[in-house]
Amino acid sequence: IYSNYLDLERVMNCVRNTVKSLGWNKVFTCGDVVDVNAHEGAYSVRLGDHVIRLNVRLTLKDYVIRLQKKLSDLKRRLEGAKEHKEELVRRLKELKSKRIELLETIPALVVKREWYHKYHWLISSDGFLVIGGRNAEQNESLIRKYLGDNDVFVHADIQGGSVVIVRTEGKEPTERTIYEASVLAACHSKAWKAGLGAIDVFWVWGKQVSKKAPSGEYLPKGSFMIYGRKNYIRNVPLRLAIGVEVKDSSIYVIQGPEDLVSERCDVYVVIMPGELRKVNVVKEIRNHFIKYDHRLSVISEEDISRVVPGSSRILKRYP
């Protein structure tokens, strides 16, 4: 408008006078007028590559005043936006500073070690200690050192697997505890390497288990004899949850059924037999933990490797 002020003023004066004397039909004689709307008192004028919509009731001075007001409003809004941006930047710096201060006050986490951590282990939903052998030597040790007559002996119904013991300490073991122990036994058996989806697991009382071979026979290391009736838990799924339990500043890498692990852990995964190599599964699980809380970087790959049965597929990552 400013660069074409005189030309535009001439056209506008022409349109105004023509409408008064000759009517809207003659407006196009004013030049550069490309459209009219007599009902609204409006018309359009071409200025170079632009078309401007005007009203016959307004002068060019009226439009200039309007434009100046809009420009003033826009400048004021831009200044307000600039101040708002500066305030946001200032607040962001404050938040970053407070975050650093907060992180400095958060205690470092330490991986806790207990005597039974050298075995497969879990604390059942009802508070029973459940431990399982990692190899034939540990199976042998568990039976000889820790299996009492009233403890529960659990094993997958397949040759080769972890001997799992529920330490009752004189209390009556619950069905839920025995089931949780059966998941440990199922997942840490050869059924995992075989890629099975589920397997039967049996349990007996400790007094039904013997390391004495029948007359004339020999029991290899880690083997045992079962006397009396076996109690079966059918089709135990090979699904193992692995999570991080935090107690004060101590952390534990725990394993078990998802129901158990999800109650105690804010971060966990669920795995099943699969094609991904164990070493890669371990890395993915550790990365998931650290992504959730950087302090969990104190957990080593070895800590996680101890609970992963073998090649796996990660079914679920939480959260």
Stockholm file with secondary structure:
# STOCKHOLM 1.0

chainA/1-319         IYSNYLDLERVMNCVRNTVKSLGWNKVFTCGDVVDVNAHEGAYSVRLGDHVIRLNVRLTLKDYVIRLQKKLSDLKRRLEGAKEHKEELVRRLKELKSKRIELLETIPALVVKREWYHKYHWLISSDGFLVIGGRNAEQNESLIRKYLGDNDVFVHADIQGGSVVIVRTEGKEPTERTIYEASVLAACHSKAWKAGLGAIDVFWVWGKQVSKKAPSGEYLPKGSFMIYGRKNYIRNVPLRLAIGVEVKDSSIYVIQGPEDLVSERCDVYVVIMPGELRKVNVVKEIRNHFIKYDHRLSVISEEDISRVVPGSSRILKRYP
#=GR chainA/1-319 SS CGGGHHHHHHHHHHHHHHHHHTCGGGGGGGSSEEEEETTTTEEEEEETTEEEEEETTSCHHHHHHHHHHHHHHHHHHHHHHHHHHHHHHHHHHHHHHHHHHHHHHSCCCEECCCGGGGSEEEECTTSCEEEECSSHHHHHHIIIIICCTTSEEEEESSSSBCCEEEECTTSCCCHHHHHHHHHHHHHTBHHHHTTCSEEEEEEEEGGGEECCCCTTCCCCTTCCEECSCCEEEEEEECCEEEEEEEETTEEEEEEECHHHHHHHCSSEEEEEEEEECHHHHHHHHHHHHHHHCGGGGGSCHHHHHTTCCSSEEEEEEEC
#=GC SS_cons         CGGGHHHHHHHHHHHHHHHHHTCGGGGGGGSSEEEEETTTTEEEEEETTEEEEEETTSCHHHHHHHHHHHHHHHHHHHHHHHHHHHHHHHHHHHHHHHHHHHHHHSCCCEECCCGGGGSEEEECTTSCEEEECSSHHHHHHIIIIICCTTSEEEEESSSSBCCEEEECTTSCCCHHHHHHHHHHHHHTBHHHHTTCSEEEEEEEEGGGEECCCCTTCCCCTTCCEECSCCEEEEEEECCEEEEEEEETTEEEEEEECHHHHHHHCSSEEEEEEEEECHHHHHHHHHHHHHHHCGGGGGSCHHHHHTTCCSSEEEEEEEC
//
